[in-house]
Amino acid sequence: MAYRFWCGECGFKTPWLAESEGAQRQLTHYTKQHPGIPAGGHVETNRKNPQGGLGCLQVTGILVLLLIIAAACQR
């Protein structure tokens, strides 16, 4: 899934990221922009594209399939 983290103090928001990366970017933002304030805000889930795009495993599988098809057509 893809997540977007919003700052509770200003208009900052992360891009759509994996949950752990988004949380880390929000924490980094709070550390730099709002020192001494605990990280807050809210998290938005990408409901239109819950997969967050194609993962590496899916892309690799598609490439392998295309190579098999190309090799079969060479004969």
N, CA, C and O of each residue as an XYZ file, in Angstrom:
300
protein
N       0.835     -1.185      0.000
C       0.000      0.000      0.000
C       0.872      1.237      0.000
O       2.040      1.198      0.385
N       0.293      2.311     -0.429
C       0.991      3.583     -0.429
C       0.350      4.498      0.619
O      -0.868      4.511      0.800
N       1.193      5.247      1.289
C       0.737      6.130      2.365
C       1.304      7.522      2.159
O       2.397      7.686      1.616
N       0.546      8.534      2.602
C       1.009      9.916      2.599
C       0.840     10.444      4.017
O      -0.255     10.389      4.576
N       1.916     10.952      4.595
C       1.901     11.472      5.961
C       1.811     12.989      5.917
O       2.544     13.645      5.177
N       0.897     13.544      6.724
C       0.688     14.981      6.808
C       1.181     15.495      8.151
O       0.986     14.852      9.183
N       1.820     16.656      8.130
C       2.274     17.302      9.353
C       1.072     17.917     10.061
O       0.168     18.453      9.420
N       1.071     17.834     11.389
C       0.002     18.434     12.168
C       0.255     19.895     12.505
O      -0.605     20.555     13.089
N       1.425     20.402     12.144
C       1.798     21.778     12.508
C       1.790     22.724     11.307
O       1.572     23.925     11.466
N       2.026     22.190     10.108
C       2.095     23.031      8.913
C       1.513     22.244      7.735
O       0.884     21.206      7.943
N       1.707     22.706      6.540
C       1.131     22.070      5.359
C       1.983     20.981      4.733
O       1.662     20.507      3.643
N       3.066     20.567      5.396
C       3.960     19.546      4.832
C       3.238     18.218      4.675
O       2.458     17.809      5.535
N       3.517     17.549      3.551
C       3.035     16.182      3.341
C       4.103     15.423      2.563
O       4.816     16.002      1.744
N       4.206     14.144      2.821
C       5.158     13.308      2.096
C       4.531     12.886      0.770
O       3.312     12.948      0.613
N       5.358     12.458     -0.184
C       4.771     11.833     -1.375
C       4.211     10.458     -1.005
O       4.373     10.020      0.134
N       3.568      9.785     -1.925
C       3.054      8.441     -1.659
C       4.249      7.501     -1.519
O       5.053      7.352     -2.440
N       4.347      6.874     -0.356
C       5.490      6.016     -0.043
C       5.032      4.786      0.726
O       3.873      4.686      1.130
N       5.960      3.849      0.922
C       5.700      2.737      1.834
C       5.544      3.326      3.233
O       6.064      4.404      3.521
N       4.837      2.627      4.085
C       4.512      3.162      5.412
C       5.758      3.533      6.210
O       5.812      4.607      6.809
N       6.751      2.660      6.224
C       7.947      2.925      7.035
C       8.737      4.124      6.513
O       9.239      4.927      7.300
N       8.850      4.247      5.187
C       9.589      5.374      4.617
C       8.853      6.692      4.851
O       9.475      7.710      5.153
N       7.529      6.668      4.709
C       6.742      7.876      4.954
C       6.835      8.335      6.398
O       6.964      9.528      6.674
N       6.768      7.376      7.322
C       6.884      7.716      8.744
C       8.260      8.308      9.052
O       8.375      9.244      9.844
N       9.292      7.763      8.431
C      10.647      8.281      8.652
C      10.784      9.704      8.113
O      11.401     10.554      8.755
N      10.214      9.964      6.945
C      10.282     11.320      6.386
C       9.507     12.320      7.234
O       9.931     13.465      7.394
N       8.368     11.886      7.778
C       7.608     12.777      8.656
C       8.412     13.081      9.916
O       8.458     14.226     10.366
N       9.040     12.062     10.482
C       9.858     12.264     11.679
C      11.028     13.199     11.390
O      11.345     14.067     12.203
N      11.667     13.026     10.237
C      12.766     13.908      9.841
C      12.269     15.343      9.695
O      12.951     16.280     10.111
N      11.092     15.522      9.111
C      10.499     16.858      8.971
C      10.285     17.498     10.343
O      10.645     18.655     10.559
N       9.701     16.744     11.261
C       9.447     17.289     12.603
C      10.744     17.645     13.307
O      10.822     18.670     13.984
N      11.762     16.810     13.154
C      13.040     17.073     13.805
C      13.653     18.382     13.311
O      14.202     19.151     14.100
N      13.557     18.630     12.005
C      14.161     19.832     11.426
C      13.284     21.071     11.569
O      13.787     22.144     11.903
N      11.982     20.940     11.323
C      11.100     22.095     11.264
C      10.385     22.433     12.567
O      10.047     23.592     12.810
N      10.152     21.421     13.410
C       9.404     21.631     14.644
C      10.115     20.933     15.818
O       9.541     20.039     16.438
N      11.347     21.331     16.124
C      12.089     20.656     17.193
C      11.368     20.770     18.535
O      10.835     21.821     18.890
N      11.369     19.670     19.257
C      10.748     19.641     20.571
C       9.257     19.311     20.555
O       8.655     19.118     21.611
N       8.664     19.246     19.375
C       7.243     18.918     19.266
C       7.130     17.465     18.806
O       7.744     17.090     17.807
N       6.362     16.646     19.511
C       6.197     15.254     19.069
C       5.504     15.200     17.699
O       4.608     15.996     17.416
N       5.921     14.273     16.875
C       5.339     14.134     15.538
C       3.841     13.846     15.642
O       3.405     13.013     16.437
N       3.080     14.544     14.833
C       1.632     14.367     14.820
C       1.106     14.488     13.409
O       1.856     14.299     12.451
N      -0.144     14.794     13.265
C      -0.746     14.893     11.946
C      -1.584     13.670     11.667
O      -2.083     13.023     12.587
N      -1.737     13.357     10.402
C      -2.520     12.179     10.048
C      -1.900     11.465      8.847
O      -1.020     11.995      8.168
N      -2.379     10.262      8.611
C      -1.876      9.425      7.522
C      -3.015      9.172      6.551
O      -4.135      8.853      6.952
N      -2.713      9.321      5.269
C      -3.702      9.084      4.218
C      -3.294      7.816      3.458
O      -2.120      7.624      3.141
N      -4.267      6.963      3.173
C      -4.014      5.739      2.422
C      -4.479      5.937      0.989
O      -5.560      6.476      0.754
N      -3.673      5.508      0.038
C      -4.030      5.622     -1.374
C      -5.037      4.531     -1.715
O      -4.657      3.381     -1.934
N      -6.299      4.879     -1.761
C      -7.364      3.908     -2.021
C      -7.544      3.628     -3.511
O      -8.037      2.562     -3.880
N      -7.154      4.561     -4.368
C      -7.277      4.346     -5.804
C      -6.253      3.349     -6.307
O      -6.534      2.573     -7.220
N      -5.074      3.364     -5.721
C      -3.996      2.462     -6.133
C      -3.367      1.874     -4.882
O      -2.269      2.284     -4.504
N      -4.028      0.926     -4.227
C      -3.520      0.421     -2.956
C      -2.188     -0.311     -3.072
O      -1.498     -0.474     -2.066
N      -1.812     -0.750     -4.252
C      -0.539     -1.440     -4.418
C       0.618     -0.453     -4.480
O       1.760     -0.845     -4.242
N       0.363      0.799     -4.787
C       1.436      1.772     -4.896
C       2.259      1.580     -6.160
O       3.417      1.995     -6.200
N       1.699      0.966     -7.187
C       2.422      0.723     -8.427
C       2.953     -0.699     -8.465
O       2.727     -1.488     -7.547
N       3.656     -1.011     -9.531
C       4.220     -2.348     -9.665
C       5.464     -2.471     -8.803
O       6.318     -1.585     -8.790
N       5.552     -3.557     -8.100
C       6.733     -3.824     -7.302
C       7.810     -4.471     -8.139
O       7.574     -4.856     -9.285
N       8.978     -4.589     -7.575
C      10.124     -5.163     -8.277
C       9.843     -6.605     -8.703
O      10.217     -7.009     -9.804
N       9.198     -7.367     -7.854
C       8.914     -8.760     -8.174
C       7.976     -8.870     -9.374
O       8.187     -9.719    -10.240
N       6.960     -8.038     -9.440
C       6.036     -8.069    -10.572
C       6.741     -7.668    -11.864
O       6.532     -8.297    -12.902
N       7.571     -6.632    -11.812
C       8.299     -6.185    -12.999
C       9.239     -7.278    -13.480
O       9.330     -7.531    -14.681
N       9.937     -7.928    -12.561
C      10.841     -9.016    -12.925
C      10.073    -10.162    -13.569
O      10.525    -10.721    -14.569
N       8.934    -10.516    -13.020
C       8.108    -11.580    -13.589
C       7.646    -11.260    -14.997
O       7.655    -12.129    -15.869
N       7.244    -10.025    -15.225
C       6.801     -9.607    -16.562
C       7.965     -9.682    -17.547
O       7.798    -10.152    -18.673
N       9.142     -9.222    -17.127
C      10.313     -9.272    -18.008
C      10.693    -10.707    -18.355
O      11.021    -10.995    -19.506
N      10.655    -11.605    -17.385
C      10.974    -13.014    -17.638
C       9.960    -13.600    -18.616
O      10.337    -14.324    -19.537
N       8.698    -13.299    -18.427
C       7.662    -13.783    -19.333
C       7.885    -13.277    -20.754
O       7.748    -14.038    -21.712
N       8.229    -11.998    -20.897
C       8.509    -11.442    -22.219
C       9.722    -12.096    -22.866
O       9.730    -12.324    -24.075
N      10.745    -12.399    -22.076
C      11.925    -13.086    -22.613
C      11.580    -14.488    -23.090
O      12.079    -14.933    -24.124
N      10.737    -15.180    -22.352
C      10.319    -16.539    -22.755
C       9.531    -16.470    -24.056
O       9.731    -17.292    -24.951
N       8.642    -15.498    -24.163
C       7.855    -15.348    -25.385
C       8.772    -15.000    -26.565
O       8.612    -15.556    -27.651
N       9.725    -14.092    -26.364
C      10.646    -13.712    -27.423
C      11.505    -14.906    -27.859
O      11.746    -15.089    -29.052
N      11.963    -15.709    -26.910
C      12.770    -16.882    -27.250
C      11.945    -17.917    -28.002
O      12.469    -18.588    -28.891
N      10.675    -18.059    -27.668
C       9.811    -19.021    -28.367
C       9.537    -18.576    -29.789
O       9.366    -19.413    -30.675
N       9.491    -17.277    -30.023
C       9.215    -16.764    -31.366
C      10.441    -16.847    -32.282
O      10.293    -16.761    -33.501
N      11.621    -17.009    -31.740
C      12.861    -17.091    -32.509
C      12.993    -18.417    -33.247
O      13.725    -18.496    -34.234
N      12.317    -19.436    -32.802
C      12.489    -20.791    -33.378
C      11.762    -20.962    -34.644
O      11.809    -22.037    -35.242
